[in-house]
Amino acid sequence: MDVADAVDPCRELLRKRRYEFAFLDLALLCDLGQEPDDAGGALRAVRQAFPSIDFIVMTPPERAGEAVEAVKAGAANYVTYP
């Protein structure tokens, strides 16, 4: 298991290793995208760069709607955390 707490280390890990799936925090996912608070657009960009990885979005319950948008854009699923 690998952990990245910022955008640059996350991109580096995704480039260096092959992953079947990855859990991405919604805030980090939005930071990876071009537009802030556009989870769907960010997920599309990440999936385009890393098409073989299934992404599971992690989010607090109050942002579940944004995670649903990421799922509609291609995330495998989402999970909420307290």
C-alpha positions as a Python dict, from the first residue, in 0.01 Angstrom:
ca = {
    (1, 'M'): (0, 0, 0),
    (2, 'D'): (125, 346, -90),
    (3, 'V'): (5, 678, 48),
    (4, 'A'): (27, 1026, -103),
    (5, 'D'): (-99, 1333, 80),
    (6, 'A'): (-58, 1587, -199),
    (7, 'V'): (-101, 1614, -575),
    (8, 'D'): (262, 1582, -687),
    (9, 'P'): (342, 1268, -481),
    (10, 'C'): (13, 1118, -599),
    (11, 'R'): (96, 1173, -965),
    (12, 'E'): (445, 1035, -910),
    (13, 'L'): (316, 716, -750),
    (14, 'L'): (59, 663, -1025),
    (15, 'R'): (329, 706, -1290),
    (16, 'K'): (589, 480, -1126),
    (17, 'R'): (377, 178, -1030),
    (18, 'R'): (94, -26, -1176),
    (19, 'Y'): (-219, -27, -965),
    (20, 'E'): (-541, -221, -1018),
    (21, 'F'): (-730, 29, -806),
    (22, 'A'): (-665, 342, -603),
    (23, 'F'): (-857, 521, -330),
    (24, 'L'): (-857, 898, -386),
    (25, 'D'): (-984, 1152, -138),
    (26, 'L'): (-1232, 1387, -304),
    (27, 'A'): (-1028, 1694, -204),
    (28, 'L'): (-712, 1549, -360),
    (29, 'L'): (-907, 1445, -669),
    (30, 'C'): (-1035, 1801, -714),
    (31, 'D'): (-678, 1931, -673),
    (32, 'L'): (-567, 1698, -955),
    (33, 'G'): (-821, 1853, -1194),
    (34, 'Q'): (-815, 2179, -1382),
    (35, 'E'): (-1122, 2335, -1217),
    (36, 'P'): (-1159, 2347, -839),
    (37, 'D'): (-1466, 2163, -708),
    (38, 'D'): (-1521, 1980, -1038),
    (39, 'A'): (-1492, 1619, -926),
    (40, 'G'): (-1636, 1485, -1252),
    (41, 'G'): (-1395, 1680, -1470),
    (42, 'A'): (-1103, 1588, -1246),
    (43, 'L'): (-1193, 1220, -1258),
    (44, 'R'): (-1216, 1227, -1638),
    (45, 'A'): (-868, 1381, -1657),
    (46, 'V'): (-721, 1128, -1414),
    (47, 'R'): (-887, 835, -1595),
    (48, 'Q'): (-751, 963, -1926),
    (49, 'A'): (-399, 973, -1782),
    (50, 'F'): (-431, 636, -1603),
    (51, 'P'): (-702, 436, -1786),
    (52, 'S'): (-616, 96, -1639),
    (53, 'I'): (-676, 200, -1275),
    (54, 'D'): (-1017, 173, -1106),
    (55, 'F'): (-1058, 476, -881),
    (56, 'I'): (-1265, 471, -564),
    (57, 'V'): (-1342, 817, -430),
    (58, 'M'): (-1340, 877, -53),
    (59, 'T'): (-1549, 1164, 79),
    (60, 'P'): (-1715, 1303, 391),
    (61, 'P'): (-2094, 1250, 385),
    (62, 'E'): (-2168, 1617, 320),
    (63, 'R'): (-1982, 1598, -15),
    (64, 'A'): (-2135, 1269, -132),
    (65, 'G'): (-2309, 1450, -420),
    (66, 'E'): (-1973, 1545, -565),
    (67, 'A'): (-1854, 1185, -528),
    (68, 'V'): (-2161, 1071, -722),
    (69, 'E'): (-2057, 1308, -1002),
    (70, 'A'): (-1714, 1143, -1001),
    (71, 'V'): (-1880, 801, -1030),
    (72, 'K'): (-2088, 926, -1323),
    (73, 'A'): (-1760, 1044, -1481),
    (74, 'G'): (-1600, 701, -1446),
    (75, 'A'): (-1499, 632, -1086),
    (76, 'A'): (-1557, 270, -987),
    (77, 'N'): (-1740, 370, -668),
    (78, 'Y'): (-1723, 597, -364),
    (79, 'V'): (-1712, 551, 11),
    (80, 'T'): (-1792, 797, 286),
    (81, 'Y'): (-1594, 850, 603),
    (82, 'P'): (-1681, 1031, 926),
}
